[in-house]
Amino acid sequence: MREVAIVAFGQSVHVRDSAETSEVEMLMPVLHDVLEQTGLAARDIDFTCSGSSDYLAGRAFSFTMALDGVGAWPPISESHVEMDGAWALYEAWVKLLTGEAETALVYAYGKSSPGDVREVLTRQLDPYYVAPLWPDSVALAALQAQALIDAGLTDERVLAGIAARSRTAAESNPHAQLRGVVPAGEHLVAPLRTGDCPPIGDGAAAVVLAAGDTARRLTDRPAWIRGLDHRIEAHALGVRDLTDSPSTRLAAERAGAFARPVDTAELHAPFTSQEVVLRRALKLDAPDSTVRINPSGGALATNPVMAAGLIRLGEAAARIHRGESDRALAHATSGPCLQQNLVAVLEGE
Amino acid sequence: MSEVLTAPLVVEFPFTRSLGPVQSAFLTGLRERTVLGVTASDGRVVVPPTEYDPVTAEEIRDLVEVGSAGTVTTWAWNPSPRRGQPLATPFAWVLVRLDGADTALLHALDAPGPDAVRTGMRVRIRWAAQRTGAITDIACFEPDGSPGGEGGARPQGDAQPAPHDGEFADPVTGITAPARLDYTYAPGRAQSRYLRALADHKTIGERCPSCRKVYVPPRGACPTCGVATDTQVEVGPRGTVTTFCIVNIKAKNLDIEVPYVYAHIALDGADLALHARIGGIPYDRVRMGLRVEPVWTEDGRFPDRYRPTGEPDADYDSYKELV
């Protein structure tokens, strides 16, 4: 099997409102950043794949505008997923594994500021039985949080601790939107308080993938993707056990996450309660565990919808690039209450 | 004044969806105050019912009738109801396992406050007065104070679901689910500058620092070089028709007589053609190379149309790169 690595990662400074810049204006500096890191020009990239959602922009085919920032003429080989950029990375990874490409540029962006993201996300729900009730994203996460509390798996104090740990870690992340001590705040939808919820913001991220010796040539310490898998579970929330995430566990198993311990885990948990579910599914809760969870601050510090999952892969890879990690797990999610989950295992050489 | 323009943008659509046999039976049932589920491959009763097994994806359609009361499996207190949600006063979101069902249905619970809600509590459906065959035919749930309800001794969830043929008079075969999202559209720096210039009846493009091409309208990036275009260049007002089509179908709410001509126009000094309507010349006289100029109406924020200038036609070689 071909070896594929993340060789560069870049992201914007995430902000609450980026009305000053269009999507392409926000994205371009990030694209230039990752290309500069590798010394590649846009025309050197064999395959480009992006993740974003028209519903955030309120405009059809909004991603085609962002393509201008890539330099799509003369024609390039390009694809797009209407999902978090982590799934775009999966597509690019497959392209490299099959030998169809030697390098790939993956990017994702999301501007939540033009709309009301809690309402926008209701449009991804079952259109017959659920969406007509307009249950917003916080409400659905709160149902999951209460299920965890009822099962004795967490309580509001523990959840506040997760928020505090994440945002304290984000103090050393210059890109983070929310940093340092944040008050737990009022109940937004009980049992979740403001502090249990992610900031709403705009941002972009990009990574460059490369295969084998190309990766070694482009960077001193590639973050090799040792395994990558994604799984989905039943769409209806009332069918699932909300306290568990079998799809995450299965994806992790297939990605080889349980073969050897990891030292870092970047978990895409926009809500504190979701970290509880993920840690259990990923077996990160051993009492003697030394795994650094979300040293970047995670999605509780920075949550540009559609890019936050790709950022988890990028942050994990960047720790390997810097020599701060030898084996890292990265997780991305999409849909309500951790419906779809992607797990990658990254290693330094 | 901020450099960047913003404007309200409303995206609204009455999503019209057809129903399969199981969904049709379920939603028609709600109209008739009857709750139906479907038996999955493993014997579990799924409510609300799906046409496929949630585990195996096999097609399923054995309908059963379940109770209109049930048990809360989890809940969340919503102190600030939002537009479109089932209740306008603070309420609890609940997942309810109806008696006889093995899965839970999402809805709202009308309760005086969070202290009145707990997992395991007994609730029952409050039906909407006007029912049309939609999930909103359940107005909400309410605490079940009946005998066997809250505080009662009735064992929960073991009611036997009864087989049901799913047949109703005048079945519902589709739903219309109106959706509206409100945005504030901000076009970014480049397009804001373009729109502001248009207000002064000027057209500006932006030059790529790398390939020197001038893009109109500018979007802030050169699609060839992938770099920011940040030098503004006034172009036009005159231009050349590079290609065109004759429109024969009248668009709804558009006050233009057909046939008319829609054309690509390369403004003088621009390296990208923009598109606009051609007026002031019979539709069958428009041609490639025709020289045109913009016509502004009184309060127009962009040219209403372009009309011939009377100049000789442009040489094909002068615009062939832009066709």
Interface residues (C-beta under 8 A of the other chain):
Chain A: A19 E20 T21 S22 E23 V24 E25 M28 L31 H32 A42 Y55 A57 G58 M65 L67 D68 G69 V70 G71 A72 W73 P74 S113 P114 G115 D116 R118 E119 V120 R123 P127 Y128 Y129 V130 A131 P132 L133 W134 P135 D136 A139 L140 A142 L143 Q144 A145 Q146 A147 D150 H187 V189 A190 P191 L192 A234 H235 A236 L237 G238 V239 L242
Chain B: S2 E3 V4 T6 L9 V11 F15 R17 L19 Q23 L27 V46 V47 P48 T50 P54 V55 T73 T74 W75 A76 W77 N78 P79 R82 R83 G84 Q85 P86 W93 L95 R97 T103 A104 L105 L106 H107 A108 P114 T119 A134 I135 T136 I175 A177 A179 L181 D182 Y183 T184 Y185 A186 P187 G188 R189 A190 Q191 R219 G220 A221 C222 P223 T224 C225 G226 V227 A228
